[in-house]
Amino acid sequence: MQMNPVLIAENITKYRLLARLNKKSLAKSTKLSPNYISLLENRNNDKIPSMDTLAKIAYALGVEVDQLLHGNLVVYDENENKALTDEIVAELNKMDDEKLSFFTDFVQVYGEYKD
């Protein structure tokens, strides 16, 4: 599988922003230069970082290297997801209308913030 430098650049930027880090902070925690971080985040650049560099960046951002290479990877385990879904539904069924309304509003706001 060929690596896509544009996707890697977008993912480094996305996860850095989600981690609420600026380029200088990410550079410091990875022992890379801020200029190199900027270069890696530049979508017009063909530079593909080494796996070692990707591992440092992923660790600093609290993500997996695969997330930097491919974006969000969701591994679907039918049994695990069903159990989680059942648990969530059971908790939602315990809520009164006021709590359910608050929860629904929270999920909507979170979804808007996340995107």
C-alpha positions as CSV (number, residue, x, y, z in Angstrom):
1,M,0.0,0.0,0.0
2,Q,1.4,3.4,-1.0
3,M,1.4,6.2,1.6
4,N,-0.4,9.4,0.7
5,P,1.5,12.5,1.8
6,V,-1.5,14.7,1.6
7,L,-3.6,12.4,3.8
8,I,-0.7,12.2,6.3
9,A,-0.4,16.0,6.4
10,E,-4.1,16.4,6.9
11,N,-4.2,13.8,9.7
12,I,-1.2,15.2,11.5
13,T,-2.8,18.6,11.5
14,K,-6.2,17.2,12.5
15,Y,-4.9,15.2,15.4
16,R,-2.6,18.1,16.5
17,L,-5.6,20.5,16.6
18,L,-7.7,17.9,18.4
19,A,-5.0,17.5,21.0
20,R,-5.0,21.3,21.3
21,L,-1.3,21.6,20.6
22,N,0.4,24.2,18.5
23,K,3.2,23.2,16.1
24,K,5.9,24.4,18.6
25,S,4.5,22.2,21.4
26,L,4.3,19.2,19.1
27,A,7.8,19.8,18.0
28,K,9.1,20.0,21.5
29,S,7.4,16.8,22.6
30,T,8.7,14.9,19.6
31,K,12.2,16.5,19.6
32,L,11.5,17.6,16.0
33,S,11.8,21.2,14.8
34,P,8.8,23.4,14.4
35,N,9.8,23.9,10.8
36,Y,9.8,20.2,10.2
37,I,6.3,19.9,11.7
38,S,5.2,22.7,9.4
39,L,6.7,20.9,6.4
40,L,4.9,17.6,7.3
41,E,1.6,19.4,7.7
42,N,2.0,21.2,4.3
43,R,-0.4,19.5,1.9
44,N,1.6,20.7,-1.0
45,N,4.7,18.8,0.2
46,D,5.6,15.3,-1.0
47,K,7.6,14.5,2.1
48,I,6.6,11.2,3.8
49,P,8.1,11.0,7.3
50,S,9.9,7.9,8.4
51,M,8.0,5.4,10.6
52,D,10.1,6.4,13.5
53,T,9.0,10.0,13.1
54,L,5.4,9.0,12.6
55,A,5.6,6.9,15.8
56,K,7.0,9.9,17.7
57,I,4.2,12.2,16.4
58,A,1.5,9.6,17.0
59,Y,2.7,9.1,20.6
60,A,2.7,12.8,21.3
61,L,-0.8,13.2,19.9
62,G,-2.2,10.1,21.7
63,V,-3.1,8.3,18.5
64,E,-2.0,5.2,16.6
65,V,0.4,5.5,13.6
66,D,-2.4,4.0,11.5
67,Q,-4.6,7.0,12.3
68,L,-1.9,9.3,10.9
69,L,-1.5,7.1,7.8
70,H,-5.2,6.4,7.0
71,G,-7.4,8.6,9.3
72,N,-9.9,7.1,11.6
73,L,-9.8,3.3,11.4
74,V,-12.8,1.6,13.0
75,V,-12.4,-2.0,13.7
76,Y,-15.9,-3.5,14.0
77,D,-16.3,-6.3,16.4
78,E,-20.0,-7.3,16.2
79,N,-20.1,-8.8,19.7
80,E,-18.3,-6.0,21.4
81,N,-20.3,-3.3,19.7
82,K,-23.6,-5.1,20.5
83,A,-22.7,-5.3,24.2
84,L,-21.7,-1.6,24.2
85,T,-24.9,-0.7,22.4
86,D,-27.0,-2.7,24.8
87,E,-25.3,-1.0,27.8
88,I,-25.9,2.5,26.3
89,V,-29.5,1.7,25.6
90,A,-30.0,0.4,29.2
91,E,-28.5,3.6,30.6
92,L,-30.7,5.8,28.3
93,N,-33.8,3.9,29.4
94,K,-33.0,4.8,33.0
95,M,-33.0,8.6,32.3
96,D,-36.0,10.9,32.8
97,D,-37.0,13.3,30.1
98,E,-34.9,16.1,31.4
99,K,-31.7,14.1,31.6
100,L,-32.4,12.5,28.2
101,S,-32.9,16.0,26.7
102,F,-29.6,17.2,28.2
103,F,-27.8,14.1,26.9
104,T,-29.2,14.6,23.4
105,D,-28.1,18.2,23.4
106,F,-24.7,17.2,24.6
107,V,-24.3,14.6,21.8
108,Q,-25.4,17.2,19.2
109,V,-22.9,19.8,20.4
110,Y,-20.1,17.2,20.7
111,G,-20.8,16.1,17.1
112,E,-20.6,19.7,15.8
113,Y,-17.4,20.4,17.8
114,K,-15.8,17.2,16.6
115,D,-16.4,17.8,12.9
